[in-house]
C-alpha cells in the first residue's frame, strides 16, 4: 500500500523488520513508529532507532487505541459477550482505557540512555462507523486477522444485527492516541 500511496514521491519503500534493517551510511532526522513500536524487540528498538538517526535526530512514537469514555457507545458491551462466546475474550489485564489515561512510555524511552523525551501528548477523537466500515477496520487488527472464519462470521453477523436495529445503523468508537517525541542524545 505504501508504494501505491507514495507513487510519484522521491521515497524508497523497504519491506523488512526494523530489527533486521541496515541503514548503511544513511542517517535520518526522524524515526517514526505509528502503532508498531510495541511489536519491535524491546532489547534493540531504542539502539536501532538511535543508530539510524543523525545527532540530535528525533524519535516519534505514536500509538492509538480504543478508549472507553463514560457514556460511550454501549454496543461494545453487547459485542464483548460475542467475543467471550467465540473464545476471543479481552485479556484480563487489558482493562478499559479511558480518554487521556493511556500508558506513558516516557520513562522507558529515558531509561534507554539514548534519548531525552521532549513531549508527550494525548489526543482523543470519535469516529462513527456503519457496519461495513467497522468490519473493514476490524479486519486490520491482528486479533481479527487470526480469527477462524466461523469466529469472524459470528462476530460480524452479530455486529450487523445490532447495527440494523439502530435507527441510524451506526456505532460510535472513541479513540485515544499518545505521541511521544524524543531527541537523540
N, C-alpha and C positions, 0 to 999 in steps of 0.2 A: 504494500500500500504506500509506503514512503516513496518508493521510486515513482509511482503514479502521481502522487500529490506534489512531489518536488521536481517533476519533469520541467525542464527549461531553466532551472536554477543551477548555479555552479556549486553543486554539492556531490559528495560521494556517499553512497549508501553501502555500509559494510554490515553484512549479516554474520554475527558471531557473538558468543557470550563475552561480556565485559571482562571476565576473568581471563579469557584466552586472547583477547585483542592486544596487539602490539602496535603502539603508535609510531614506532620507528623514531625518526628525528622530529616529527611533528609535535608541537606543543600548542595548547589551546587556551583561550581566555576563559572558557566556561565548560564545565562538565555539568550536564543537566540530566536528572533522572526523574521521570514522571511515572508515578505509581509502580516503580520497578525496583527501587533501592533495596527493599526488604528481600528481594529474590537473589541479590548479589551476595556471595560468600562474605560473611562478616569479617573473616580473617584477612581479606585482601581489599575490600571495597575502598577504604579510605586511602590506602597506599597506592592502589592503581589509579584512583582519581587524581591524587597529588602528582603522581609521575606523569600524567597526561597534561598537566597544567603548566603554564608559564608561571614564573614567580609572581605572587600576588594575584593569581588567577582565582576564579570563583567556582564554588560548588553550590549548585542549587538542587535541592531535593524536594519534590512535590509529591504529596500523597492525597488522595481523595477517596472518601468512603461514605457509605450510607450512614446518616445520623438520624437520630430519633428525637425530635423536639417534643415537648409536652404539647398535646393537641395535634400531633401529626396524623397522617392518614392511618385509620385503623385496619386497613386491608392487610397490613404486614403481620398483624396478629393472626388473622384468618389464614394467611399463607404459611405461617410458621407451623400450623397444625399439619399442613400438607407436607412440608419439609420433614417434619418428625415422622409422618406416616411412611414416607418413601426412604427413610433412613438417611436423610441428608440434613440432620439437625445442626443448628448453630453450635459450635464448640462451647462448652460450659464456661470457659474462661474469656470468651469473646465479649460478653456484655452488650449493652446497647449504648453506643457512644452518643453523647448529646452535642449539639452545636457548641462550638468554642471550647470543647473539652477533649480535643484529640490529643493523642500522645505526642510529646515533645522530645525529639531526639537530640536536642542541642548538647546535652551532657555527653552523649555518645560521640558526637562529632568532635567536641573539645577533647575528649579522652583519647582520641586518636593521636593527639600531639601534632597533627599535621595542618589543622585548620582552626581559625578563630571564627566563631559564629558572629555574624553581623546583625541578623534579624531573623525573627520567627513570626510569621503572620498566619492567622487562621481566617478562613473565608467560609461563608455559608450561603447556600442558594437552594432553590427548589425548582424542579423540572416536573412538568405534567406530561404523562405518557398515556397513550392509548395502548391496547393490548399488544398490537404488533410492534409498536415502538419499544415497549418494555421488554418483550421477549427478545427483540433484537439486542437490547442492552445485556440481558441476562446471558445471551449466547456468547458474550465476550468475556465472561467470568470463568476462571479455570474450574471452579467447582461445578458449574453447569456444563461446561465443555466435557468434563469427565463423567458426567452422569450417564447411566444407562438410558437407552431410548425410552423404556417404559417409565422411568422416573421423570424425564422431561415431559413426556406426554401427559402424565398425571398432573404434574405441577402446572404446565401451561394450559391444560384443559380447565383446571380449577380457576386459574387466573382469568381466563376468558369468560368463564361462567360468572365470576364475581363482578367483573367489569361490565358485562352485558346487563347485569341487574341495576347498574347505576344510571341515573338519567343522562349524564354526560359521557359515560363509558370510559372514564379516565381515572388514573391514580396520581397522587402527589408524592414524589420521592424527594426527600431532603438530602442534600449533600453537604459534607463538610470537607474542607481542604486545609492542609497545612503546608506552608512553604518555609523551608529552612534555607537561609543564604549564609554561606561561609566563605572566608578568604583563605587561600593557601598561605601558610606561614613562610 
